[in-house]
Amino acid sequence: MEIELYASDPFTEKKDELLSRFSSDYRFQKGDEIYVHGSGGRPLKVRLIDVRVHVQEDGRLTAEMLALKL
């Protein structure tokens, strides 16, 4: 599944900045904690607050995940 991970406002659950794009078969759920590794320094730790799975016309699954930076 193709996944886009976004930072989110904790009160409105609106997408903010795109943190990462990746593919995974793991079943993510609200409350999961994820470490996003970027170039250089320490990894960014986030907690999922929403997982939205979409079925595309061609049958592919895609997901948007909203997360709070910790």
C-alpha positions in Angstrom: 0.0 0.0 0.0 1.2 3.5 -0.8 1.2 5.7 2.3 1.6 9.5 2.8 2.4 10.6 6.4 1.4 14.2 7.3 1.9 16.3 10.3 -1.4 17.5 11.7 -3.0 20.1 13.8 -4.1 18.3 17.1 -7.5 20.1 17.3 -8.7 20.2 13.7 -7.0 17.1 12.2 -6.1 19.0 9.1 -3.1 17.9 7.0 -0.1 20.1 7.4 3.4 19.3 6.1 4.2 16.0 4.3 6.6 14.1 6.5 7.2 11.0 4.4 5.9 8.8 1.5 6.5 5.1 1.6 5.0 1.7 0.8 4.1 -0.9 3.4 1.7 -3.8 4.1 1.7 -3.1 7.8 -1.8 -2.3 9.3 -1.2 1.1 11.0 -3.7 2.3 13.5 -4.4 5.3 15.7 -1.9 5.6 18.6 1.0 3.9 16.7 4.3 5.8 17.2 6.6 6.2 14.2 10.2 7.5 13.9 10.8 9.4 10.7 14.5 9.4 9.7 15.7 12.3 7.6 19.0 13.6 6.6 21.4 14.4 9.4 20.1 14.7 13.0 17.8 12.8 15.2 14.7 11.0 13.9 11.3 12.8 14.3 8.9 10.9 16.6 5.2 11.1 15.8 2.0 9.5 17.0 -0.8 8.6 14.6 -4.1 10.4 15.2 -6.0 9.3 12.0 -5.5 6.7 9.3 -7.6 7.1 6.1 -7.5 4.2 3.6 -8.6 4.9 0.0 -9.5 2.3 -2.7 -8.6 3.7 -6.1 -10.5 3.1 -9.3 -7.9 0.6 -10.4 -8.2 -1.4 -7.1 -5.0 -0.1 -5.5 -5.0 0.8 -1.8 -3.6 4.1 -0.7 -3.5 5.7 2.7 -3.2 9.1 4.4 -2.0 9.1 7.9 -2.2 12.2 10.2 0.3 12.4 13.0 1.3 14.7 15.9 4.9 15.5 16.3 6.2 14.5 19.8 
